[in-house]
Amino acid sequence: MSMKTVVVLLAVLALGLFFTAFSIFRDIEASGSPVTSLLPFLLLGLALLIALGFEFVNGFHDTANAVATVIYTHSLAPSIAVVWSGLFNFLGVLFSTGAVAFGIVSLLPVELILQVGSDAGFAMVFAMLIAAIIWNLGTWWLGLPASSSHTLIGSIIGVGVANALMRGRDGTSGVDWGKATEIGYALLLSPAVGFIAAGLLLLTMKVLIKRPELYSEPKANAAPPLWIRGLLIFTSAGVSFAHGSNDGQKGMGLIMLILIGTVPTAYALNRALPESQIASFIETSAAASKVVETVAGGHHIIGDPRPAVTAYVASHEFNEGTLPSLAVLIREIADQIQHYGSIAKIPAATVGNTRNDMYLASEAVRVLQKDKSSDLSKADLSVLATYKKGLDAATKFIPDWVKVSVAIALGLGTMIGWKRIVITVGEKIGKTHLTYGQGAAAEIVAMATIGAADSFGLPVSTTHVLSSGVAGTMAANGSGVQMSTIRSLALAWVLTLPCAIALSALLFFIFRHVF
């Protein structure tokens, strides 16, 4: 790497950090909250550096897959390819829905999310991110396209298990296994989809496109024909955009937890929501409360409803007091919002508590919607879905500057660490070198698969989808795969989850005794 490139990268890094710091300062100033201590901001800075470091390392693995084919086929020079990929990663992150980000967060123990600004909350965030970074760096050093998604989910599970054990509960009670299973299916099935679909697409291309040069190996230092080059550049952009819209969200959800925990007055609630939505929210709250009370069968409670609702979200099991407690909590939230008139007018001293109540109610409704024993009708489910949408609009939002910061971190990681993964994808998966057609087929399938997963709010691995897609094209082409590489990839896939779980659990245990 030339000195000029290093200077440019450092300049981009400095600009990104300045932009992040300025955005936080602006948001805090806009919230009107006085700064009384520097300690939260020191913790915030450290946590954000670690979170953006995770996205930086993510660029080594996942975004490198997006540039593998264009670099390997000489369609673009490496320096241009990574900038091209970074641009579309940025656009993908910017236009992402946030569904994947908060789907990942939903795996975390609800009691830790509700106290994210406490010592336990910081221990949780640091343990997850540091464990993910350690494993990602190790597999990158070995040139293995391990999955950052897989790693982060393992880290989250590890924290949940350790938290449950440290509280004297069964380790399996620390994780939302329903959500984990849903995400696990997506991670498990997506490589199979990549392998089969890419192989079938290549065979279809051979039938429909009778151009021998499309199925030829790249010539040394020579760019492919113009039309092939355009196809590969397009697919690289598509994979980068899909990667940004899916993988880029994983760190964003954790960054929002960090911001909520350290600067709740600015980030706990979405103050940009218009006052016109308040009347609608009050109406949907009343309807949702009525539905829950009906299911509760006339039971009532006296006292604080939050412990019963928290227990329900954690265990997914309700008793006679659960649903009456949820109905009371829904009414209390509506009363708070109606009293102040808008989200923006909620006092700084109470904004964190209001946010916790809204998040807790949203999670309880999510669990209730899936609870088959609740006997909810379609009309009831529709009412609850509308109410939950209003809660999520206030609590599950991502500022644009967070998206920009994550996009910069991903792009810089790609520019620095792309080479090891590109060589593995281009040369070590198949017994023959990757052809233009194989690269295009693998990337088209990866682009479509990741884009579809994003629309459903499911995290998938760019690494697994693309690598399995390349292997599928090799099998379909009859050229075979290098079993040593496939075994290494499979070993990384098998070990990632347990190793990430063990690492994050150990780190959480250590940090809980340090903080």
Secondary structure, DSSP 8 states (H G I E B T S, - for coil): --HHHHHHHHHHHHHHHHHHHHHHHHHHHHHT-----SHHHHHHHHHHHHHHHHHHHHIIIIIHHHHHHHHHTTSS-HHHHHHHHHHHHHHHHHT--SHHHHHHHTTS-HHHHHTTTSHHHHHHHHHHHHHHHHHHHHHHHTT----HHHHHHHHHHHHHHHHHHHTTS-GGGGS-HHHHHHHHHHHHHHHHHHHHHHHHHHHHHHHH---GGGGS---TT----HHHHHHHHHHHHHHHHHHHHHTHHHHHHHHHHHHHHH-HHHHSS-TTS-THHHHHHHHHHHHHHHHHHHHHTT----S-SHHHHHHHHHHS---TTHHHHHHHHHHHHHHHHHHHSSGGGS-HHHHHHHHHHHHHHHHHHHHHHH-GGG---HHHHHHHHHHHHHHHHHHS---HHHHHHHHHHHHHHHHHHHHHHHHIIIIISBSS---HHHHHHHHHHHHHHHHHHHHTT----HHHHHHHHHHHHHHHHT--B-HHHHHHHHHHHHHHHHHHHHHHHHHHHHHHHH-
